[in-house]
Amino acid sequence: MEDTVVLRKSNFDITSRSAFSKEDGTFTSRSFAALLAKNVIPYSHKKIANNYIIIKRVFKFQAVMSRITNTEKALLNKYDFNTLEFTTVKQMYEELGLLQKWSFSEDEKLRKDSDEILEIRVKELKYIDATRYASISNEIYKGYIALENYLEEISKYPLEI
């Protein structure tokens, strides 16, 4: 009994796998766990995540979603954010942390922009998921996977029944 516990413990390497990663995913950053544990999740983020999960469970994104508009892209550029397919996992974690912080800001414009940016990100995620295509297929630019994991974790609805 003691040998199996020691064996399991020695095979568990916290730096190689994340508790939030899928079977094919390797550990990317400890900041995801810190993002969820350290910050309070805004209600608007939970609402957007619940909508995303419900739509994904019901429709599975069979219909192609539209790309973001130029005004939405301008809003992302205003805060120096790349489009989702050009975003790394680390950049996405930092962005989500900023959006969480901005959601509790005294500035009404910043709070509104924070919610709008997250909605834009979900729209981009739906497009990538619907088309199963990202124009950049490099392993570095997997920010959309980090965003999807974040939405799944904060949603009150499980993705799989």
Secondary structure, DSSP 8 states (H G I E B T S, - for coil): -HHHHHHHHHH--TTT--TT--TT-----THHHHHHHHS---HHHHHHHHHHHHHHHHHTT-S------HHHHHHHHHTT---GGG--HHHHHHHHHHHHHHHT-S-HHHHHHHHHHHHHHHHHHHHHHHHT--S---TT--HHHHHHHHHHHH-SS-S--
